[in-house]
Amino acid sequence: MKKSILFVIALLFTTAAFSQNVISLFNGANNFFALMQEEKFADARGYFDENMKSKITEENLKKLWEDINTKLGKAESLEAIQSKTQGEFFSVTVEGKFANGSQNFLVGFNKEQKIVGLFLVPSQTAKEYLKPAYADTNLYVEKSVYVTSGKHQLAAIITTPKNVKNFPVVVMVHGSGPGDLDETVGVNKPFKDLAAGLAGKGIGSLRYVKRTLIYANEFAGVFTVKEEVLDDAVAALTMAKTIPNADLKSIYLFGHSLGGMLAPRIATLSPDLAGIILAAAPARPFTDIVIDQNKYMFSLSKDTSAVNKKRLDTAIMDIEQSRIKQLGTKIKADSAILGLPASYWIDLNNYDQVAAAKKLSKQRIFVIQGGNDFQVSKTDFDIWNTALSKKKNAKLKFYPELNHLLSPQTEKTSAAQYQVPVSVSEILINDVATFIKEK
């Protein structure tokens, strides 16, 4: 899931190509950050295209700059240093040097030389992905394929255990936002870890690239989780049945975060599914989750000043707008709320994942939650537990030490932990394997 609603900004790159005046783009990026340094946020926002303007307010830019200054001190220099073509868009890397450290930025421009995206680039000192100790490549093979979902082709990897007949298969479904087939977050790749760990236990898997990563241009208007998640998950489950030596009566879905929240809904669309695993799955409305995340980040900042408290209150007021359940005279399907169309929020808000799970009688359910997860809390696990603990087809387990990526941590902390390579818990993988193999 997204860590904050304040600066969730996507570069919407498509496939056509064009040439750009690099010097002009460098000047545009440098001028934008010069205005940010001068705290002329309204003028800086003038560099945005209309879509960016609809998502990022002047107050958002001010908050972003204040957060960076709080963390890194006053800016000493900001200069464009690198450029790259991204389909019909162009990205410019801006090197930022501050009093207490450095922070690079990635700025996306369209062919009109308007800014269409803004990213904070992770530190170059971040470590690389760490192969789990339990990943024994002698025990499994991997094959690159494509999941076909309507007109979409999504790169995927099928992992199968060697010398095993009639093995179960797990299809992995991502959390919020664009995601690659490993569900890479920072230097961690939870889906890659899970595939390797489960294969060592004689269980196959299929993981695929999320549509929002490859076809981002299709998500600029009206859409719901059907286009974002459901259609592709069902297509992947269909493909799983074609894997040689797979046990067609033992196809499972592993839904992480948003994927876990939607797992009961996917199960109703795939009635022959053997079961679902809900990992770090919200049991409450998405709005509640986002508010909790913002309150947590406020407490973590240890800045209890009236100014910062007012920022939090303002953010919560903005988030509350996402509770809508129907369109109105002022709210249209494409009305932007926290960077997502009203159609998306209405679809989510009219879906009760707990009620949907309670109605499942034939498909098995396994709910897993970490205690060091600052994105989805024990509150959600408790709701799942109250609703499902007495169901014969349900199992639940709480792991006090695990974070949102299902890896062991000593404390909750912040998203900075995702820049440290820590593999998915082997204990959790063993539990998932045991659940799948239970009859």
Rosetta blueprint (number, residue, H / E / L):
1 M L
2 K L
3 K L
4 S L
5 I L
6 L L
7 F L
8 V L
9 I L
10 A L
11 L L
12 L L
13 F L
14 T L
15 T L
16 A L
17 A L
18 F L
19 S L
20 Q L
21 N L
22 V H
23 I H
24 S H
25 L H
26 F H
27 N H
28 G H
29 A H
30 N H
31 N H
32 F H
33 F H
34 A H
35 L H
36 M H
37 Q H
38 E L
39 E L
40 K L
41 F H
42 A H
43 D H
44 A H
45 R H
46 G L
47 Y L
48 F E
49 D L
50 E H
51 N H
52 M H
53 K H
54 S H
55 K H
56 I L
57 T L
58 E H
59 E H
60 N H
61 L H
62 K H
63 K H
64 L H
65 W H
66 E H
67 D H
68 I H
69 N H
70 T H
71 K H
72 L H
73 G L
74 K L
75 A E
76 E E
77 S E
78 L E
79 E E
80 A E
81 I E
82 Q E
83 S E
84 K E
85 T E
86 Q E
87 G L
88 E L
89 F E
90 F E
91 S E
92 V E
93 T E
94 V E
95 E E
96 G E
97 K E
98 F E
99 A L
100 N L
101 G E
102 S E
103 Q L
104 N L
105 F E
106 L E
107 V E
108 G E
109 F E
110 N L
111 K L
112 E L
113 Q L
114 K L
115 I E
116 V E
117 G E
118 L E
119 F E
120 L E
121 V L
122 P L
123 S L
124 Q L
125 T L
126 A L
127 K L
128 E L
129 Y L
130 L L
131 K L
132 P L
133 A L
134 Y L
135 A L
136 D L
137 T H
138 N H
139 L H
140 Y E
141 V E
142 E E
143 K E
144 S E
145 V E
146 Y E
147 V E
148 T E
149 S E
150 G L
151 K L
152 H E
153 Q E
154 L E
155 A E
156 A E
157 I E
158 I E
159 T E
160 T E
161 P E
162 K L
163 N L
164 V L
165 K L
166 N L
167 F E
168 P E
169 V E
170 V E
171 V E
172 M E
173 V E
174 H L
175 G L
176 S L
177 G L
178 P L
179 G L
180 D L
181 L L
182 D L
183 E L
184 T L
185 V E
186 G L
187 V L
188 N E
189 K L
190 P H
191 F H
192 K H
193 D H
194 L H
195 A H
196 A H
197 G H
198 L H
199 A H
200 G L
201 K L
202 G L
203 I L
204 G E
205 S E
206 L E
207 R E
208 Y E
209 V L
210 K L
211 R H
212 T H
213 L H
214 I H
215 Y L
216 A H
217 N H
218 E H
219 F H
220 A L
221 G L
222 V L
223 F L
224 T L
225 V H
226 K H
227 E H
228 E H
229 V H
230 L H
231 D H
232 D H
233 A H
234 V H
235 A H
236 A H
237 L H
238 T H
239 M H
240 A H
241 K L
242 T L
243 I L
244 P L
245 N L
246 A E
247 D E
248 L E
249 K E
250 S E
251 I E
252 Y E
253 L E
254 F E
255 G E
256 H E
257 S L
258 L H
259 G H
260 G H
261 M H
262 L H
263 A H
264 P H
265 R H
266 I H
267 A H
268 T H
269 L H
270 S L
271 P L
272 D L
273 L L
274 A L
275 G E
276 I E
277 I E
278 L E
279 A E
280 A L
281 A L
282 P L
283 A L
284 R L
285 P L
286 F H
287 T H
288 D H
289 I H
290 V H
291 I H
292 D H
293 Q H
294 N H
295 K H
296 Y H
297 M H
298 F H
299 S H
300 L H
301 S H
302 K L
303 D L
304 T L
305 S L
306 A H
307 V H
308 N H
309 K H
310 K H
311 R H
312 L H
313 D H
314 T H
315 A H
316 I H
317 M H
318 D H
319 I H
320 E H
321 Q H
322 S H
323 R H
324 I L
325 K L
326 Q L
327 L L
328 G L
329 T L
330 K L
331 I L
332 K L
333 A L
334 D L
335 S L
336 A E
337 I E
338 L L
339 G L
340 L E
341 P E
342 A H
343 S H
344 Y H
345 W H
346 I H
347 D H
348 L H
349 N H
350 N L
351 Y L
352 D L
353 Q H
354 V H
355 A H
356 A H
357 A H
358 K H
359 K H
360 L L
361 S L
362 K L
363 Q L
364 R E
365 I E
366 F E
367 V E
368 I E
369 Q E
370 G E
371 G L
372 N L
373 D L
374 F L
375 Q L
376 V L
377 S L
378 K H
379 T H
380 D H
381 F H
382 D H
383 I H
384 W H
385 N H
386 T H
387 A H
388 L H
389 S L
390 K L
391 K L
392 K L
393 N L
394 A E
395 K E
396 L E
397 K E
398 F E
399 Y E
400 P L
401 E L
402 L E
403 N L
404 H L
405 L L
406 L L
407 S L
408 P E
409 Q L
410 T L
411 E L
412 K L
413 T L
414 S L
415 A H
416 A H
417 Q H
418 Y H
419 Q H
420 V L
421 P L
422 V L
423 S L
424 V L
425 S L
426 E H
427 I H
428 L H
429 I H
430 N H
431 D H
432 V H
433 A H
434 T H
435 F H
436 I H
437 K H
438 E L
439 K L
